[in-house]
């Protein structure tokens, strides 16, 4: 019984000790409300950050008769960045803005500084040459093998081929199925010099030229660097394929 009375007394003592002044919770709620309001007003708009990233990429794209679609990745809605007092600055590292995918840095250089990186994708809708039939690796591409279609594809106009004239002297790097859009990366120069072929080695310095007979040790297209063995000296040198019978070497 005495123990119970003592416990009740302690309970009463501690209950009194945690009483707070009148209006404390009201003030606390008002402070929390003010902070929330301040946070909402001072946060940088996520749409403005995305827009800055897209605008930067567009400024680097080559002019085209087609239509570009530039889309910044969505930012987490929970992201809270201080409202920038100065215009946002955007940049693309390593000048990669003209590729299908780029990472753009958006920076605030005002009193409160921050930087965020956003992925941006680029697509183009334009007339592009498309294969009408499947072709094997190393096949030449003729005018009858392609047709012009309007496609929306990742990348920019510089990566795609829309002129049949650009197919001359080039072959497929790998086998492609019918309906595949032709890109510069899918084509390689025709083989002008074949392994084992006898060629002329040409070394020039101003008005002076030295010519020798050589044997190609590998295949090569125009402007490809290949190894050639000098027939007379048996020395192996590297040179640039100039045409189907000549390899230029440095003196």
C-alpha positions, 0 to 999 in steps of 0.5 A: 500500500505504501509503495502504491502511494509513493508511485502515485506521488511520483506520477503526480510530480512528473505530470506537473513537471512536463506542463507547457505554457498556454499557446505553445502548441498553437505557436508550434503549428503556426511555425510549421505552417510558415516553414512549409509555406516558405519551402513551397514558395522558395523551391525551384520549379522542376519544369523550369530545370527540365526546360533549361536542359532541353533548350541547351540540347536544342541549341546544339542540334544541326539544322534540318528539314525534319522535326526534332523531339527533345525530352528531358528525363522526369525529375523526382517530385520530392526534389526540393532545390532553392529557387534560383535568383539568377537565370539557370545555366545549362551545359553538356559535358564533352559536347555530346548534345548532338547524340541520341542521349546526352546528360545535361548539367543545370546549374544555379550560380546565384547566392544559393548554388546547386547543380543537377544532371538530367538525361535528355533524349533526342529523336528526329522525324525526317525522310530517311533511306530504309532497306527494301530487302534484307542484305548480307554483310559487305553487300553494296547498297544500290538505289533499288535496295532502298526507299525514302520513308519518314521515320521517327528515330533516336539521334539527329539528321547527321547520323542518317542517310537520306541521299542515294548518292551517299551510298556510292563506294560503300558497303554494309558493315553487317547484315541488315533486315528489310525495313532497317533505316540506314545510318552512317555507322552501318556503312563502310568504304568498299574494299579497294585493296585486298590482302595479297594484292600487289600495289604501288607504295608512294612516298612524297615530299613536296615535288619529290616522289618515291615509288616501290612495289608492295604487297598488301597484308590486309584488306582496305577501303579508301583512306583505311590504314593497312600494312604493306610489305615492300617487295624489294626490301621485304620491310613491312610499312603502314600506309593509307589506301589512296585508290585501288592500286596505290598506298601512300606512306610517310617518308 
